Amino acid sequence: MNYKFKTKPYGHQLTALEKSWQKKVYALFMEMGTGKTKV
């Protein structure tokens, strides 16, 4: 994944993004306030 972030994501956000990056469909079942918008 080659993407330039405006702000550095937290570790859990980066992990979620890396897992979902190439997927056609992917769901994020994360708690409220964990930064899903960034992913």
C-alpha positions in Angstrom: 0.0 0.0 0.0 1.5 3.3 -1.1 -0.6 6.2 0.4 0.5 9.5 1.9 -1.5 10.3 5.0 -2.2 13.9 6.1 -2.0 12.8 9.7 -0.3 9.6 10.9 -2.8 6.8 11.7 -2.7 4.9 14.9 -1.5 1.3 14.8 -5.0 -0.3 14.9 -6.2 2.0 12.1 -3.2 1.1 9.9 -3.8 -2.6 10.5 -7.5 -2.3 9.5 -6.6 -0.3 6.4 -3.9 -2.8 5.3 -6.3 -5.8 5.7 -9.1 -4.0 3.8 -7.1 -2.2 1.1 -7.4 -4.7 -1.7 -10.8 -6.1 -0.7 -13.9 -5.4 -2.8 -16.1 -5.6 0.2 -15.0 -5.3 3.9 -16.8 -4.5 7.2 -15.2 -2.8 10.1 -16.7 -4.0 13.4 -14.9 -1.6 15.7 -16.0 0.2 18.8 -17.3 3.7 18.7 -14.5 6.3 19.0 -11.8 4.0 17.5 -11.3 6.1 14.3 -13.1 4.1 11.7 -13.5 7.3 9.6 -9.7 7.4 9.1 -9.8 3.8 7.9 
